[in-house]
Amino acid sequence: MTGTGAERGTVLGRAAAIGVVALVGLLVAGHVLGVPIGLGYVETGSMEPTIDAGDGFVAVPTAIAGPVEEGDVVVYDAQEIEGGGLTTHRVVEETDHGYVTRGDANPFTDQDGGEPHVTDGQIAAKALQVNGEVVTIPHLGTAAMTVQGGLESAQWWLASTLGIRALAGSQGLSYLLLGFGLLVIVLSAAFDGRGTPDRDRSRSRTRIDAFDARRLVVGMGALVFVVALATMVAMSGSVEIGLVSAEFDSERPDVVPAGETKTHSTELRHGGAMPVVSITEPASNGIDVDDDPRVLTRGESVDATVALTAPSETGYYLRSYTDHRYFAVLPPPLIARLHAVHPWVAMTGVATVLTGLVVSPFALLAGTGTIRTRSRRRSDSTGGFLR
Protein backbone atom coordinates (compact mmCIF):
# COMPACT_ATOMS: atom_id res chain seq x y z
CA MET A 1 0.00 0.00 0.00
CA THR A 2 1.35 3.38 -0.92
CA GLY A 3 1.85 6.16 1.60
CA THR A 4 -1.13 8.02 0.19
CA GLY A 5 -3.28 4.90 0.42
CA ALA A 6 -2.17 4.25 3.99
CA GLU A 7 -2.96 7.82 4.96
CA ARG A 8 -6.36 7.57 3.26
CA GLY A 9 -7.07 4.34 5.13
CA THR A 10 -6.07 5.94 8.41
CA VAL A 11 -8.36 8.91 7.77
CA LEU A 12 -11.27 6.63 6.85
CA GLY A 13 -10.65 4.53 9.94
CA ARG A 14 -10.64 7.59 12.16
CA ALA A 15 -13.80 8.89 10.50
CA ALA A 16 -15.56 5.57 11.03
CA ALA A 17 -14.49 5.44 14.68
CA ILE A 18 -15.65 9.02 15.25
CA GLY A 19 -18.95 8.22 13.55
CA VAL A 20 -19.61 5.22 15.81
CA VAL A 21 -18.66 7.21 18.92
CA ALA A 22 -20.95 10.06 17.79
CA LEU A 23 -23.88 7.68 17.26
CA VAL A 24 -23.44 6.09 20.69
CA GLY A 25 -22.99 9.55 22.22
CA LEU A 26 -26.27 10.74 20.72
CA LEU A 27 -28.07 7.71 22.11
CA VAL A 28 -26.64 8.21 25.60
CA ALA A 29 -27.32 11.95 25.58
CA GLY A 30 -30.89 11.40 24.41
CA HIS A 31 -31.53 8.86 27.17
CA VAL A 32 -30.03 11.14 29.87
CA LEU A 33 -31.98 14.18 28.69
CA GLY A 34 -35.21 12.26 28.23
CA VAL A 35 -35.49 13.42 24.62
CA PRO A 36 -34.22 11.29 21.68
CA ILE A 37 -31.59 13.20 19.71
CA GLY A 38 -31.78 11.72 16.22
CA LEU A 39 -31.54 8.15 17.50
CA GLY A 40 -33.30 5.93 20.00
CA TYR A 41 -33.07 2.36 21.23
CA VAL A 42 -35.11 -0.24 23.10
CA GLU A 43 -33.90 -2.03 26.22
CA THR A 44 -36.46 -4.84 26.30
CA GLY A 45 -38.12 -7.21 23.84
CA SER A 46 -41.55 -5.55 23.97
CA MET A 47 -41.23 -4.41 20.34
CA GLU A 48 -39.97 -7.69 18.88
CA PRO A 49 -39.80 -8.71 16.10
CA THR A 50 -40.02 -5.12 14.80
CA ILE A 51 -37.17 -3.90 16.99
CA ASP A 52 -35.05 -6.41 18.92
CA ALA A 53 -33.81 -5.65 22.42
CA GLY A 54 -30.62 -3.58 22.24
CA ASP A 55 -31.22 -2.37 18.69
CA GLY A 56 -31.24 1.31 17.75
CA PHE A 57 -33.53 3.17 15.39
CA VAL A 58 -33.81 6.58 13.73
CA ALA A 59 -35.95 8.88 15.90
CA VAL A 60 -37.63 11.72 14.00
CA PRO A 61 -38.92 14.56 16.25
CA THR A 62 -42.70 14.92 16.00
CA ALA A 63 -42.28 18.59 15.07
CA ILE A 64 -40.62 17.38 11.86
CA ALA A 65 -42.39 14.04 11.38
CA GLY A 66 -45.86 15.56 11.49
CA PRO A 67 -49.07 14.39 13.21
CA VAL A 68 -49.15 11.01 14.91
CA GLU A 69 -51.31 8.40 13.21
CA GLU A 70 -52.47 4.92 14.05
CA GLY A 71 -49.69 2.42 13.26
CA ASP A 72 -46.83 4.81 14.05
CA VAL A 73 -44.09 3.64 16.42
CA VAL A 74 -43.59 6.50 18.87
CA VAL A 75 -41.23 7.41 21.70
CA TYR A 76 -43.24 8.87 24.56
CA ASP A 77 -42.70 9.86 28.18
CA ALA A 78 -44.55 7.15 30.08
CA GLN A 79 -46.07 7.85 33.50
CA GLU A 80 -46.42 4.33 34.92
CA ILE A 81 -44.54 1.80 32.76
CA GLU A 82 -41.48 0.62 34.71
CA GLY A 83 -41.63 3.71 36.89
CA GLY A 84 -41.96 6.17 34.00
CA GLY A 85 -39.54 7.39 31.37
CA LEU A 86 -39.03 7.05 27.63
CA THR A 87 -40.96 4.14 26.12
CA THR A 88 -41.07 3.02 22.49
CA HIS A 89 -44.39 1.43 21.51
CA ARG A 90 -46.85 1.46 18.62
CA VAL A 91 -50.02 3.58 18.45
CA VAL A 92 -52.90 1.13 17.97
CA GLU A 93 -55.86 3.47 18.47
CA GLU A 94 -56.72 7.16 18.76
CA THR A 95 -59.53 8.17 21.15
CA ASP A 96 -60.93 11.34 22.72
CA HIS A 97 -58.85 10.58 25.81
CA GLY A 98 -55.62 10.26 23.82
CA TYR A 99 -53.61 7.55 22.09
CA VAL A 100 -53.71 3.84 22.95
CA THR A 101 -50.25 2.25 22.69
CA ARG A 102 -48.90 -1.27 22.81
CA GLY A 103 -45.62 -3.08 22.29
CA ASP A 104 -45.73 -5.39 19.27
CA ALA A 105 -44.78 -8.35 21.47
CA ASN A 106 -47.24 -7.51 24.26
CA PRO A 107 -50.66 -9.21 24.45
CA PHE A 108 -52.31 -6.16 26.06
CA THR A 109 -52.13 -2.38 25.64
CA ASP A 110 -50.24 -0.03 27.93
CA GLN A 111 -53.56 1.47 29.03
CA ASP A 112 -54.83 -1.97 30.10
CA GLY A 113 -51.77 -2.07 32.36
CA GLY A 114 -52.57 1.22 34.08
CA GLU A 115 -50.81 3.73 31.81
CA PRO A 116 -52.97 6.82 31.11
CA HIS A 117 -53.84 7.58 27.51
CA VAL A 118 -50.86 9.19 25.75
CA THR A 119 -51.18 12.83 24.68
CA ASP A 120 -49.32 14.65 21.92
CA GLY A 121 -47.31 16.51 24.53
CA GLN A 122 -45.84 13.26 25.83
CA ILE A 123 -44.66 12.08 22.41
CA ALA A 124 -41.06 13.10 21.72
CA ALA A 125 -40.39 11.36 18.39
CA LYS A 126 -41.54 8.82 15.84
CA ALA A 127 -39.47 5.91 14.57
CA LEU A 128 -38.53 6.31 10.91
CA GLN A 129 -40.39 3.79 8.74
CA VAL A 130 -39.68 2.96 5.11
CA ASN A 131 -42.36 1.00 3.27
CA GLY A 132 -43.99 0.30 6.63
CA GLU A 133 -40.81 -1.14 8.17
CA VAL A 134 -38.93 0.55 11.03
CA VAL A 135 -35.32 1.38 10.10
CA THR A 136 -33.18 -0.28 12.78
CA ILE A 137 -29.46 -0.27 13.63
CA PRO A 138 -28.55 -3.68 15.13
CA HIS A 139 -26.80 -3.72 18.56
CA LEU A 140 -26.33 0.07 18.68
CA GLY A 141 -28.51 0.29 21.77
CA THR A 142 -26.41 -2.39 23.48
CA ALA A 143 -23.30 -0.27 22.95
CA ALA A 144 -25.12 2.81 24.27
CA MET A 145 -26.28 0.98 27.41
CA THR A 146 -22.73 -0.25 28.03
CA VAL A 147 -21.32 3.27 27.71
CA GLN A 148 -24.08 4.71 29.86
CA GLY A 149 -23.45 2.13 32.58
CA GLY A 150 -19.75 2.99 32.60
CA LEU A 151 -20.47 6.72 32.76
CA GLU A 152 -22.93 6.30 35.63
CA SER A 153 -20.44 4.15 37.58
CA ALA A 154 -17.68 6.72 37.06
CA GLN A 155 -20.07 9.53 37.96
CA TRP A 156 -21.12 8.03 41.28
CA TRP A 157 -17.53 7.06 42.12
CA LEU A 158 -16.35 10.63 41.55
CA ALA A 159 -19.31 12.11 43.43
CA SER A 160 -18.70 9.87 46.48
CA THR A 161 -14.90 10.12 46.39
CA LEU A 162 -14.74 13.89 45.96
CA GLY A 163 -17.84 14.56 48.05
CA ILE A 164 -19.30 16.84 45.36
CA ARG A 165 -23.07 16.44 45.11
CA ALA A 166 -23.18 18.51 41.92
CA LEU A 167 -21.66 15.52 40.11
CA ALA A 168 -24.67 13.34 40.95
CA GLY A 169 -27.79 13.06 38.82
CA SER A 170 -28.29 13.93 35.17
CA GLN A 171 -26.92 17.46 35.65
CA GLY A 172 -23.70 16.03 37.06
CA LEU A 173 -23.46 13.66 34.11
CA SER A 174 -23.73 16.64 31.77
CA TYR A 175 -20.82 18.27 33.64
CA LEU A 176 -18.72 15.14 33.15
CA LEU A 177 -19.61 14.93 29.45
CA LEU A 178 -18.69 18.61 29.00
CA GLY A 179 -15.37 18.14 30.80
CA PHE A 180 -14.61 14.99 28.81
CA GLY A 181 -15.41 16.79 25.55
CA LEU A 182 -13.09 19.68 26.41
CA LEU A 183 -10.33 17.21 27.32
CA VAL A 184 -10.76 15.38 24.00
CA ILE A 185 -10.53 18.65 22.06
CA VAL A 186 -7.35 19.75 23.85
CA LEU A 187 -5.64 16.35 23.53
CA SER A 188 -6.68 16.03 19.88
CA ALA A 189 -5.21 19.42 19.06
CA ALA A 190 -2.05 18.61 21.01
CA PHE A 191 -1.30 15.26 19.39
CA ASP A 192 -2.67 15.92 15.92
CA GLY A 193 -1.02 19.29 15.55
CA ARG A 194 2.39 18.30 16.85
CA GLY A 195 5.09 19.43 14.47
CA THR A 196 8.21 17.68 13.34
CA PRO A 197 11.47 18.63 15.01
CA ASP A 198 13.43 21.09 12.92
CA ARG A 199 17.24 21.15 12.97
CA ASP A 200 18.96 24.28 11.79
CA ARG A 201 22.39 24.31 10.29
CA SER A 202 24.00 25.80 13.33
CA ARG A 203 25.12 23.85 16.34
CA SER A 204 21.76 24.09 18.16
CA ARG A 205 18.45 22.35 17.73
CA THR A 206 15.02 23.44 18.94
CA ARG A 207 11.90 21.28 18.70
CA ILE A 208 8.79 23.24 17.68
CA ASP A 209 5.30 21.95 18.44
CA ALA A 210 2.56 23.56 16.34
CA PHE A 211 -1.13 23.68 17.19
CA ASP A 212 -3.80 24.77 14.74
CA ALA A 213 -5.71 27.48 16.64
CA ARG A 214 -8.61 27.40 14.20
CA ARG A 215 -9.17 23.70 14.76
CA LEU A 216 -9.16 24.20 18.50
CA VAL A 217 -11.61 27.11 18.28
CA VAL A 218 -13.95 25.22 15.94
CA GLY A 219 -13.88 22.14 18.19
CA MET A 220 -14.63 24.19 21.28
CA GLY A 221 -17.41 26.04 19.47
CA ALA A 222 -19.01 22.79 18.31
CA LEU A 223 -18.90 21.42 21.86
CA VAL A 224 -20.45 24.54 23.40
CA PHE A 225 -23.13 24.61 20.70
CA VAL A 226 -24.14 20.99 21.29
CA VAL A 227 -24.13 21.38 25.08
CA ALA A 228 -26.22 24.58 24.87
CA LEU A 229 -28.71 22.96 22.51
CA ALA A 230 -28.98 19.81 24.63
CA THR A 231 -29.41 21.86 27.81
CA MET A 232 -32.31 23.84 26.33
CA VAL A 233 -33.93 20.60 25.18
CA ALA A 234 -33.53 19.18 28.70
CA MET A 235 -34.98 22.33 30.34
CA SER A 236 -37.99 22.27 28.03
CA GLY A 237 -40.68 19.67 28.33
CA SER A 238 -44.30 18.71 28.55
CA VAL A 239 -46.40 19.25 31.68
CA GLU A 240 -49.35 16.90 32.20
CA ILE A 241 -52.51 17.97 34.04
CA GLY A 242 -55.21 15.53 35.08
CA LEU A 243 -58.77 16.70 34.35
CA VAL A 244 -61.99 15.27 35.75
CA SER A 245 -65.07 15.99 33.68
CA ALA A 246 -67.86 15.89 36.26
CA GLU A 247 -71.61 16.44 36.52
CA PHE A 248 -71.08 18.94 39.35
CA ASP A 249 -68.93 21.97 40.12
CA SER A 250 -66.06 21.91 42.57
CA GLU A 251 -63.46 24.27 44.06
CA ARG A 252 -60.72 21.98 42.82
CA PRO A 253 -59.12 23.38 39.62
CA ASP A 254 -58.87 19.92 38.03
CA VAL A 255 -62.61 19.16 38.43
CA VAL A 256 -64.58 20.87 35.66
CA PRO A 257 -68.29 20.53 34.89
CA ALA A 258 -68.83 18.60 31.64
CA GLY A 259 -68.70 20.86 28.60
CA GLU A 260 -67.49 23.88 30.58
CA THR A 261 -64.14 25.67 30.94
CA LYS A 262 -62.31 26.51 34.16
CA THR A 263 -59.28 28.77 34.50
CA HIS A 264 -56.53 28.57 37.13
CA SER A 265 -52.87 29.51 37.58
CA THR A 266 -49.84 27.23 37.36
CA GLU A 267 -46.33 28.01 38.59
CA LEU A 268 -43.31 28.19 36.28
CA ARG A 269 -40.05 27.93 38.22
CA HIS A 270 -36.42 28.18 37.11
CA GLY A 271 -33.53 26.78 39.14
CA GLY A 272 -30.67 27.18 36.68
CA ALA A 273 -27.83 29.68 36.91
CA MET A 274 -28.47 31.53 33.64
CA PRO A 275 -31.66 33.53 32.97
CA VAL A 276 -34.04 31.89 30.53
CA VAL A 277 -37.02 32.87 28.41
CA SER A 278 -40.07 30.64 28.93
CA ILE A 279 -42.73 30.23 26.23
CA THR A 280 -45.69 27.93 26.90
CA GLU A 281 -48.16 26.50 24.39
CA PRO A 282 -50.87 23.79 24.37
CA ALA A 283 -49.76 20.24 23.62
CA SER A 284 -53.18 18.57 23.61
CA ASN A 285 -56.83 19.33 23.00
CA GLY A 286 -58.96 20.86 25.73
CA ILE A 287 -56.30 23.16 27.18
CA ASP A 288 -55.20 26.75 26.62
CA VAL A 289 -52.24 28.53 28.19
CA ASP A 290 -50.59 31.96 27.99
CA ASP A 291 -48.00 32.13 25.22
CA ASP A 292 -46.36 35.43 26.20
CA PRO A 293 -42.57 35.09 26.68
CA ARG A 294 -41.42 35.36 30.31
CA VAL A 295 -37.88 35.96 31.57
CA LEU A 296 -36.97 33.81 34.57
CA THR A 297 -33.84 34.34 36.66
CA ARG A 298 -32.29 31.85 39.09
CA GLY A 299 -34.81 30.76 41.72
CA GLU A 300 -37.59 32.93 40.24
CA SER A 301 -41.11 31.69 39.65
CA VAL A 302 -44.05 33.25 37.81
CA ASP A 303 -47.68 32.27 37.32
CA ALA A 304 -49.17 31.26 33.99
CA THR A 305 -52.89 31.08 33.30
CA VAL A 306 -54.22 27.69 32.21
CA ALA A 307 -57.76 27.12 30.90
CA LEU A 308 -59.13 23.55 30.97
CA THR A 309 -62.18 22.57 28.92
CA ALA A 310 -63.99 19.42 30.01
CA PRO A 311 -65.42 17.05 27.37
CA SER A 312 -69.18 16.47 27.37
CA GLU A 313 -68.60 12.87 28.49
CA THR A 314 -67.70 12.53 32.17
CA GLY A 315 -64.50 10.81 33.19
CA TYR A 316 -60.80 11.35 33.75
CA TYR A 317 -58.73 12.98 30.99
CA LEU A 318 -55.08 13.90 30.67
CA ARG A 319 -54.21 17.31 29.24
CA SER A 320 -50.75 18.74 28.62
CA TYR A 321 -48.88 21.90 27.65
CA THR A 322 -45.27 22.41 26.59
CA ASP A 323 -42.90 24.77 28.35
CA HIS A 324 -40.06 25.81 26.02
CA ARG A 325 -36.96 27.25 27.72
CA TYR A 326 -34.34 29.35 25.91
CA PHE A 327 -31.23 31.02 27.32
CA ALA A 328 -31.91 34.77 27.55
CA VAL A 329 -29.09 35.89 25.26
CA LEU A 330 -31.49 37.48 22.79
CA PRO A 331 -34.39 39.91 23.38
CA PRO A 332 -37.54 37.96 24.40
CA PRO A 333 -39.61 39.38 21.48
CA LEU A 334 -36.98 38.16 19.01
CA ILE A 335 -36.92 34.71 20.62
CA ALA A 336 -40.73 34.67 20.41
CA ARG A 337 -40.59 35.45 16.68
CA LEU A 338 -38.07 32.66 16.09
CA HIS A 339 -40.18 30.32 18.20
CA ALA A 340 -43.23 31.17 16.07
CA VAL A 341 -41.33 29.87 13.03
CA HIS A 342 -40.30 26.69 14.88
CA PRO A 343 -38.87 25.89 18.33
CA TRP A 344 -35.79 24.35 16.74
CA VAL A 345 -35.16 27.61 14.87
CA ALA A 346 -35.22 29.50 18.17
CA MET A 347 -32.98 26.95 19.89
CA THR A 348 -30.47 27.01 17.04
CA GLY A 349 -30.36 30.82 17.01
CA VAL A 350 -29.91 31.05 20.78
CA ALA A 351 -27.24 28.31 20.82
CA THR A 352 -25.34 30.07 18.01
CA VAL A 353 -25.31 33.41 19.86
CA LEU A 354 -24.31 31.74 23.14
CA THR A 355 -21.50 29.87 21.39
CA GLY A 356 -20.20 33.12 19.94
CA LEU A 357 -20.24 34.80 23.35
CA VAL A 358 -18.33 31.94 24.97
CA VAL A 359 -15.82 31.17 22.20
CA SER A 360 -15.11 34.68 20.84
CA PRO A 361 -12.78 35.75 23.71
CA PHE A 362 -10.71 32.61 23.26
CA ALA A 363 -10.68 33.05 19.47
CA LEU A 364 -9.41 36.64 19.84
CA LEU A 365 -6.73 35.46 22.25
CA ALA A 366 -5.59 32.44 20.23
CA GLY A 367 -5.96 34.03 16.77
CA THR A 368 -6.53 32.10 13.57
CA GLY A 369 -3.00 31.01 12.80
CA THR A 370 -0.72 28.45 14.37
CA ILE A 371 0.23 28.31 18.03
CA ARG A 372 3.86 27.32 18.39
CA THR A 373 5.61 26.17 21.52
CA ARG A 374 9.31 25.48 21.91
CA SER A 375 10.75 22.67 23.98
CA ARG A 376 14.27 22.05 25.27
CA ARG A 377 17.32 23.33 23.41
CA ARG A 378 20.29 21.09 22.73
CA SER A 379 23.72 22.01 21.46
CA ASP A 380 26.02 19.79 19.42
CA SER A 381 29.79 20.05 19.54
CA THR A 382 31.83 20.02 16.41
CA GLY A 383 33.06 16.56 17.31
CA GLY A 384 29.57 15.17 17.51
CA PHE A 385 29.51 14.83 21.29
CA LEU A 386 26.55 16.11 23.29
CA ARG A 387 27.33 18.49 26.13
Residue pairs with C-beta under 8 A, 6 or more apart in sequence:
1 9
20 143
23 39
23 56
23 137
23 140
24 140
24 143
24 144
24 147
25 147
26 37
26 38
26 39
27 39
27 40
27 41
27 56
27 140
27 141
27 143
27 144
28 144
28 147
28 148
28 151
29 37
29 177
29 230
30 36
30 37
30 38
30 39
30 40
30 59
31 41
31 86
31 144
31 148
32 148
32 170
32 173
32 174
33 170
33 230
33 233
33 234
34 77
34 85
34 86
34 124
34 234
34 237
35 124
35 125
35 233
35 234
35 237
36 59
36 61
36 75
36 86
36 124
36 125
37 59
37 230
37 233
38 58
38 59
39 56
39 57
39 58
39 59
39 137
39 140
40 56
40 57
40 58
40 59
40 75
40 86
40 88
40 125
40 127
41 54
41 55
41 56
41 57
41 140
41 141
41 144
41 145
42 51
42 52
42 53
42 54
42 55
42 57
42 88
42 141
43 53
43 54
43 141
43 145
44 53
45 52
45 53
45 105
46 89
46 103
46 104
46 105
46 106
47 73
47 88
47 89
47 90
47 103
47 104
47 105
48 104
48 105
49 104
49 105
50 73
50 90
50 104
50 134
51 57
51 73
51 88
51 127
51 134
51 136
52 136
52 138
53 141
54 139
54 141
54 142
54 145
55 136
55 137
55 138
55 139
55 140
55 141
56 136
56 137
56 138
56 140
56 141
56 144
57 73
57 88
57 127
57 128
57 134
57 135
57 136
57 137
58 127
58 128
58 135
58 137
59 75
59 124
59 125
59 126
59 127
59 128
60 125
60 126
60 127
60 128
61 124
61 125
61 344
62 68
62 74
62 120
62 123
62 124
62 125
62 126
63 342
63 343
63 344
65 125
65 126
68 74
68 91
68 94
68 99
68 120
68 123
68 126
69 91
69 94
70 91
70 92
70 93
70 94
71 90
71 91
71 92
72 90
72 91
72 126
72 127
72 129
73 88
73 89
73 90
73 91
73 126
73 127
73 129
73 134
74 88
74 89
74 90
74 91
74 99
74 101
74 118
74 123
74 125
74 126
74 127
75 86
75 87
75 88
75 123
75 124
75 125
75 126
75 127
76 86
76 87
76 89
76 101
76 118
76 122
76 123
76 124
77 84
77 85
77 86
77 87
77 122
77 124
77 238
78 84
78 85
78 86
78 87
78 110
78 115
78 122
79 115
79 116
79 240
80 113
80 114
80 115
80 116
81 87
81 110
81 113
81 115
86 124
87 101
87 110
88 127
89 101
89 102
89 103
89 106
89 110
90 101
90 102
90 103
90 104
91 99
91 100
91 101
91 118
92 100
92 101
92 102
92 109
93 99
93 100
94 100
95 117
96 311
96 313
96 317
97 117
97 315
97 317
97 318
98 116
98 117
98 118
98 119
98 284
98 317
98 318
99 117
99 118
99 119
99 123
100 109
100 110
100 111
100 117
100 118
101 109
101 110
101 111
101 115
101 118
102 108
102 109
102 110
103 110
110 118
111 117
116 318
117 317
117 318
119 238
119 240
119 283
119 284
119 318
119 319
119 320
120 283
120 284
120 320
121 238
121 239
121 240
121 283
121 284
121 320
121 321
121 322
122 238
122 240
122 320
127 134
127 135
128 134
128 135
129 135
151 173
151 176
151 177
152 173
154 176
155 167
155 168
155 172
155 173
155 176
156 168
158 164
158 167
158 176
159 165
159 167
159 168
159 172
166 172
166 175
167 175
167 176
170 234
174 227
174 230
174 231
174 234
177 227
178 223
178 227
181 223
181 227
182 220
182 223
185 216
185 219
185 220
185 223
186 216
188 219
189 211
189 212
189 215
189 216
189 219
190 209
190 211
192 215
193 209
193 210
193 211
193 212
193 215
193 370
194 209
194 210
195 207
195 208
195 209
195 210
195 372
197 205
197 207
197 208
198 205
198 206
198 207
198 208
199 205
200 206
203 379
203 380
203 381
203 382
204 377
204 378
204 379
204 380
205 377
205 378
205 379
205 380
206 374
206 375
206 377
207 374
207 375
207 376
208 372
208 373
208 374
208 375
209 372
209 373
209 374
209 375
210 370
210 371
210 372
211 370
211 371
211 372
211 373
212 370
212 371
213 366
213 367
213 368
213 369
213 370
213 371
214 368
216 366
216 371
217 359
217 362
217 363
217 366
217 368
220 359
220 362
221 355
221 359
224 354
224 355
224 358
224 359
225 351
225 352
225 354
225 355
228 327
228 350
228 351
228 354
228 355
229 347
229 348
229 351
231 327
232 325
232 326
232 327
232 347
232 350
232 351
233 347
235 272
235 276
235 325
236 322
236 323
236 324
236 325
236 343
237 322
237 323
238 283
238 320
238 321
238 322
238 323
239 266
239 320
239 321
239 322
239 323
240 318
240 319
240 320
241 254
241 266
241 287
241 306
241 308
241 318
241 319
241 320
241 321
242 254
242 316
242 317
242 318
242 319
243 254
243 256
243 286
243 308
243 310
243 316
243 317
243 318
243 319
244 254
244 255
244 256
244 310
244 315
244 316
244 317
245 256
245 257
245 258
245 310
245 311
245 312
245 313
245 314
245 315
245 316
245 317
246 255
246 256
246 257
246 258
246 310
246 314
247 257
247 258
247 314
248 257
249 255
249 257
253 262
253 264
253 308
254 308
256 262
256 308
256 309
256 310
257 310
258 310
258 311
258 312
258 313
258 314
259 310
259 311
259 312
260 309
260 310
261 307
261 308
261 309
261 310
262 307
262 308
262 310
263 305
263 306
263 307
263 308
264 305
264 306
264 308
265 303
265 304
265 305
265 306
266 289
266 303
266 304
266 306
267 301
267 302
267 303
267 304
268 278
268 280
268 294
268 296
268 301
268 302
268 303
268 304
268 323
269 296
269 300
269 301
270 276
270 278
270 296
270 297
270 298
270 299
270 300
270 301
270 325
271 298
271 299
272 298
273 298
274 298
274 327
274 328
275 295
275 296
275 297
275 298
275 327
275 328
276 295
276 296
276 325
276 326
276 327
276 328
277 293
277 294
277 295
277 296
277 325
277 326
277 327
277 328
277 332
277 335
277 336
278 293
278 294
278 295
278 296
278 302
278 323
278 324
278 325
279 291
279 292
279 293
279 294
279 323
279 324
279 326
279 335
279 336
279 339
280 289
280 290
280 291
280 304
280 321
280 322
280 323
280 324
281 289
281 291
281 321
281 322
281 324
282 288
282 289
282 321
282 322
283 320
283 321
283 322
284 318
284 319
284 320
284 321
285 319
286 308
286 309
286 310
286 311
286 317
286 319
287 306
287 307
287 308
287 309
287 319
287 320
287 321
288 306
288 307
288 309
289 304
289 305
289 306
289 307
289 321
290 304
290 305
293 332
293 333
293 335
293 336
293 339
294 302
294 304
294 332
295 328
295 332
296 302
306 321
308 319
310 317
311 317
324 339
324 343
324 346
326 335
326 339
326 346
326 347
326 350
327 350
327 354
328 335
329 350
329 353
329 354
329 357
330 338
330 349
330 350
330 353
335 346
335 349
335 350
338 345
338 346
338 349
338 350
339 345
339 346
378 386
379 386
379 387
380 386
381 387
